Amino acid sequence: MKVHRLAILSVLCLAATAAVADSWPSFRGEFARGVADGAALPTSWNPATGENIRWRTEIPGSSHSSPVVWGERVYVVTAVGDADVELVLGDEGGISLSSDREREFSWRLCAIDTVSGAIAWQREAYAGRPRAGRHVKSSQANATPATDGQTVVALFGSEGLVAFDTQGSERWRVDLGVLDPGLFGEASSQWGHASSPIIHEGRVYVQVDRHAESFVAAYSLASGEQVWRVERDEKPVWATPTIHQSAERSQLVVVGGDFDRGLDPETGEELWRFARDYEVKTPTPFVAAGLIILAGGYRGNELYALDVGAEGAVGGEHLVWTSAPGGPYTSTPVAYRDHLFFVRDTGIFNVLDLATGEQVLRRRMEGTYSASAVAGDGKLYLASEDGVVRVVAAEAPFEEIAAVDMEAACMSTPAVADGTLYLRCGSELWAVAKSSGGD
């Protein structure tokens, strides 16, 4: 009965994904699934010759934020400093902090034309010295914006939550205070805020984790007025919350350092909680085939799949499966064609059976990875810190099809919309799509 239910829900999820294939409105796209089917995507491209490259655009400043897409616009945030920003990639930086606090920055939202790649407009949301520090591998603009096609909301960390219309006029802003998550129990440790806002049915949901007085809140998309707020007293995390909507109920899935929770999006009331006491949780939760997929924790731990109808303290029948240890540390898995795919930060590529959590494949892949995998058109796209984007077949034997060197670190998760792959690598945004007769 459970397998039959999973098969039906998998078909429904694929249909819903195909329906929004022309937009990518928030981190990892609609409902954080990371999947965009319904269009032919490129198998390979060549930055040097321009093969399958629609355009490339220099974005001022530095940011790990991912692009979002709606209609004829791509939106990105950035922090433009008074000097080049130094990043320490891989594990070389340990838990070290940057020295950015004494520098001047301009936090901006940029709108790029999807056809030409030209910057249509950019708006400054805040200028000055950062109110909080960052890890040497982080940036001063980590959170991905969100849009519903009429409003674009960007969370600039400690510099505030700001809403713009699609022409760049500011609608409202909310000061969320200093957002300083870091090593638990070390108040001086500030690694940079990363949780992105999401939009659903006229509300903006944000997760504010820091050393003290953390909270989850809902704001009116029209006015910025706070609708509800739930305080959180637990270890800080860097994950983005996710909305799941079904005929039975809607829920806001929120990762926490001590408990993961499902909240009622209307009121913030707790629907369920799952004890998962790990530090440094980064992967975003999402729902696939009737399962809530949870991952993350320092150096990577087990993955967990909860029944989407979970209630109360989760255990027993609501915990559908637990994987073997060795899940992703930084990146979020992607569920696609009955499998769960992820690459660990150290370059270990994994394939799990979505229904059971059993390991199907594990192999080493060159590079170090912070960005999450995305999928579409039977392919997976994995962008590495080394600047190489790998294209992998999403069916057994899951062979690597291509490896394209972008010649700049790819810290941001790609976006996919209308048959185009949007890659943010270094200071450039690329639009990659099949040309006539191309692969």
Secondary structure, DSSP 8 states (H G I E B T S, - for coil): -HHHHHHHHHHHHHHHHHHTTT-B-STTSGGG--B--SS---S--BTTTTBTEEEEEE-SSB-----EEETTEEEEEEEEESS------TTTTTT-B-SGGGS-EEEEEEEEETTT--EEEEEEEEEES-SS--BTTS-S-----EE-SSEEEEE-GGG-EEEEETTS-EEEEE--------STT-TT---------EEETTEEEEEE--SSSEEEEEEETTT--EEEEEEE-S-------EEEE-SS-EEEEE--SSEEEEE-TTT--EEEEEE---SS--S--EEETTEEEE---TT----EEEETT--EE--GGGEEEE--S---SSS--EEETTEEEEE-TTSEEEEEETTT--EEEEEE-SS---S--EEETTEEEEE-TTSEEEEEESSTT--EEEEEE-SS---S--EEETTEEEEEETTEEEEEE--TT--
